[in-house]
Amino acid sequence: MNGWEILQHIWRLQQVVLREATPCLERHGLFRMAPFALAMVRRCGTPSGVAAAMGVPAPTASHILRRLEAEGWVTRQVDPQDLRRYRLALTPEGHEALRAARACLEEAVNRRLEGLAPAERELLARLLARLHEDLPGGSAEREGAVSGEGTEPHDP
């Protein structure tokens, strides 16, 4: 199997997991990008940081962030150290939304993993970790990108 085929499998798995998680996310009032955006708000704390971490243009990130603010999940305040910038933070409701989103996504992933033996799951986790070991930013930063903090390696 070549790299392109592997990439297609990874992409399709992501799409299937998101599609399967969508009803659960919607029950919690969440949209598909919300879990990742909330995690990046917690990790980055600035609109530009969220845009960069999510790999989306600034206008797209702004639209997503306005939606999160409208839901009451995120607050935006002027950065006291640089009045031209804004700092973002999750509200208590935002933390709860992120916990709910994580549960929805974990449930969908776990359904996909049910057919694998525990040793296969462990092997898959090790292989995926090895595939991104050499990426810029170091291991702790990558775990932070996934968790939003770096202390909970399984958050979205």
PyMOL commands that set and color helices and strands:
alter all, ss='L'
color gray80, all
select helices_A, chain A and resi 3-27+34-44+47-54+58-70+92-113+118-131+138-147
alter helices_A, ss='H'
color red, helices_A
select strands_A, chain A and resi 74-79+82-90
alter strands_A, ss='S'
color yellow, strands_A
deselect
rebuild
show_as cartoon
